[in-house]
Amino acid sequence: NAGVTQTPKFQVLKTGQSMTLQCAQDMNHNSMYWYRQDPGMGLRLIYYSASEGTTDKGEVPNGYNVSRLNKREFSLRLESAAPSQTSVYFCASSEFSRGSWPQHFGDGTRLSIL
Amino acid sequence: GENVEQHPSTLSVQEGDSAVIKCTYSDSASNYFPWYKQELGKRPQLIIDIRSNVGEKKDQRIAVTLNKTAKHFSLHITETQPEDSAVYFCAASSTNTGNQFYFGTGTSLTVIP
């Protein structure tokens, strides 16, 4: 099993461009999450999807949109990229959102916005 | 929302010594506390977790303790080895908030051979 797979691994954008980060999991997990990781700030939740068909905002949702395409896939979209969105983005999944469940992370997407 | 503080931000120990990383949290409803290890350029990986109905949990050289009254929890690594060098993150979550994880800012551990 691949676990959580993110594409692309690296991307450079110009300010104002748009792009979609893809995430897929093969663990039959119900819940999926998008985080950004910045130096000295740990991981911060952008959006999450407790189950197929639902999405909710996390700590830092501004400038992002998400789509839970099906149970396996959860994408993150930057409509108009800004330099402040330069970061490493991690997707994660957990079996459920109710209760206490570990989250399993993908390898990350390193995004630079010029 | 929840606020998780983690200390120290950097830690250097001699190989074979113990390392302790501490975290505090603010939301008394938090009931799940995982610890993640992240090597340079890699994904965070779960190394141990503890639930609020347990005070201590061990897994070989790694242990986590939880003090619900004081709202703090700690990671203990004994007999450290160079491969323990990494950034460690604590997190807290509550069943009330959709299993959202609130992460500490990380501790960079260096084990000196």
HADDOCK unambig.tbl for C-alpha pairs under 7 A between the chains (distance, minus, plus):
assign (segid A and resid 40 and name CA) (segid B and resid 105 and name CA) 5.84 0.50 0.50
assign (segid A and resid 41 and name CA) (segid B and resid 105 and name CA) 4.93 0.50 0.50
assign (segid A and resid 42 and name CA) (segid B and resid 103 and name CA) 6.05 0.50 0.50
assign (segid A and resid 42 and name CA) (segid B and resid 104 and name CA) 5.90 0.50 0.50
assign (segid A and resid 42 and name CA) (segid B and resid 105 and name CA) 4.12 0.50 0.50
assign (segid A and resid 42 and name CA) (segid B and resid 106 and name CA) 5.93 0.50 0.50
assign (segid A and resid 43 and name CA) (segid B and resid 103 and name CA) 5.90 0.50 0.50
assign (segid A and resid 50 and name CA) (segid B and resid 98 and name CA) 6.51 0.50 0.50
assign (segid A and resid 97 and name CA) (segid B and resid 98 and name CA) 4.78 0.50 0.50
assign (segid A and resid 97 and name CA) (segid B and resid 99 and name CA) 4.86 0.50 0.50
assign (segid A and resid 98 and name CA) (segid B and resid 95 and name CA) 5.62 0.50 0.50
assign (segid A and resid 98 and name CA) (segid B and resid 98 and name CA) 5.97 0.50 0.50
assign (segid A and resid 98 and name CA) (segid B and resid 99 and name CA) 6.42 0.50 0.50
assign (segid A and resid 99 and name CA) (segid B and resid 95 and name CA) 5.11 0.50 0.50
assign (segid A and resid 99 and name CA) (segid B and resid 99 and name CA) 6.90 0.50 0.50
assign (segid A and resid 100 and name CA) (segid B and resid 32 and name CA) 5.76 0.50 0.50
assign (segid A and resid 100 and name CA) (segid B and resid 95 and name CA) 6.56 0.50 0.50
assign (segid A and resid 100 and name CA) (segid B and resid 99 and name CA) 6.43 0.50 0.50
assign (segid A and resid 105 and name CA) (segid B and resid 43 and name CA) 6.21 0.50 0.50
assign (segid A and resid 105 and name CA) (segid B and resid 44 and name CA) 6.38 0.50 0.50
assign (segid A and resid 106 and name CA) (segid B and resid 43 and name CA) 6.20 0.50 0.50
assign (segid A and resid 107 and name CA) (segid B and resid 42 and name CA) 6.15 0.50 0.50
assign (segid A and resid 107 and name CA) (segid B and resid 43 and name CA) 4.85 0.50 0.50
assign (segid A and resid 108 and name CA) (segid B and resid 43 and name CA) 6.64 0.50 0.50
